[in-house]
């Protein structure tokens, strides 16, 4: 999904992926696209994937959010170095709704109408 800021000065892209067999393993993120077309990630919402980690207290064993730090931006690094465990979502659909609210992305329902409507049990 490609986005343009309301003032038309900035471009972004949204990326979404979910493992088909382990649905708790997902990534939803926002990237900034600079004037040369180069993209770098600003934020990524993840499920609890935990692979390649030896400690169960590691954030990757929980729902978590990666962000780029101001320090990294100032130093020219595009690494998403900051990670924090979150209780703002507990499933892919919840994370997607929270992501759109958190990033203030408007009119996303036009492109993902199946997510826009609440699911009835």
C-alpha positions in Angstrom: 0.0 0.0 0.0 1.5 3.3 -1.1 0.5 6.5 0.9 1.0 10.2 0.5 0.7 12.7 3.4 -2.3 15.0 3.4 0.0 17.9 2.5 1.3 15.9 -0.5 5.0 16.4 0.7 5.8 12.9 2.0 5.4 9.3 0.7 5.1 6.1 2.7 4.4 2.5 2.1 2.6 -0.1 4.3 3.8 -3.7 4.4 1.7 -6.6 5.7 2.6 -10.3 6.0 1.3 -13.2 8.0 2.5 -16.8 8.2 -0.2 -19.1 6.9 0.7 -21.9 9.3 1.6 -19.9 12.4 -0.8 -17.0 12.3 0.6 -15.4 15.4 3.8 -14.7 13.3 3.0 -11.5 11.4 4.5 -8.1 10.6 2.7 -4.9 9.8 4.8 -1.8 9.2 5.2 1.6 7.9 8.1 2.8 5.7 9.1 6.3 4.7 10.1 6.8 1.0 12.6 9.6 0.5 12.9 11.8 -2.6 15.3 9.4 -4.3 12.8 6.5 -3.9 14.8 4.8 -1.1 12.6 3.3 1.6 13.3 2.7 5.3 11.1 1.3 8.0 9.8 3.6 10.7 7.7 1.1 12.8 6.8 -2.5 12.7 4.1 -4.3 14.7 4.8 -8.0 15.2 3.2 -11.1 16.6 5.0 -13.5 18.9 7.3 -15.4 16.6 10.3 -16.1 18.9 12.4 -18.0 16.3 16.2 -18.1 16.9 15.9 -16.9 20.5 17.0 -19.0 23.5 15.2 -17.0 26.1 11.4 -17.1 26.5 11.4 -13.7 28.1 12.7 -12.1 24.9 10.2 -9.7 23.3 9.9 -11.9 20.2 8.0 -14.4 22.3 5.3 -11.7 22.8 3.3 -9.3 20.7 5.8 -6.4 20.2 6.5 -3.2 18.3 9.8 -2.2 16.7 10.6 1.5 16.2 13.4 3.5 14.8 15.1 5.6 17.3 15.8 9.3 16.9 19.5 8.5 17.7 19.6 6.1 14.7 18.0 8.6 12.4 20.4 11.3 13.5 23.3 9.0 12.9 22.1 7.9 9.5 21.1 4.4 10.6 17.8 2.9 9.4 17.8 0.0 11.9 14.6 -0.5 13.9 16.6 -0.7 17.1 13.9 -0.1 19.8 11.5 -2.9 20.7 8.8 -3.0 23.3 6.3 -5.6 24.3 2.7 -4.5 23.9 -0.7 -5.4 25.2 -2.5 -3.2 22.5 -3.3 -6.3 20.4 -3.4 -10.0 20.7 -4.1 -11.1 17.1 -3.4 -10.1 13.6 -6.7 -8.3 13.0 -6.4 -6.4 16.3 -2.8 -5.4 15.4 -3.9 -4.1 12.0 -6.7 -2.0 13.5 -4.3 -0.6 16.1 -1.6 0.1 13.4 -4.0 2.2 11.3 -5.2 4.1 14.4 -1.6 4.6 15.7 -0.2 5.8 12.4 -3.3 7.9 11.6 -3.8 6.3 8.3 -7.3 7.3 7.0 -9.7 5.6 4.6 -7.8 2.3 4.8 -11.2 0.5 4.8 -11.5 1.2 1.1 -8.6 -1.2 0.5 -9.2 -3.8 3.3 -13.0 -3.9 3.6 -13.0 -7.4 5.2 -11.0 -6.0 8.2 -13.2 -2.9 8.5 -16.2 -4.7 9.7 -16.3 -6.3 13.2 -16.5 -10.1 13.2 -19.4 -11.7 14.9 -19.0 -15.0 16.7 
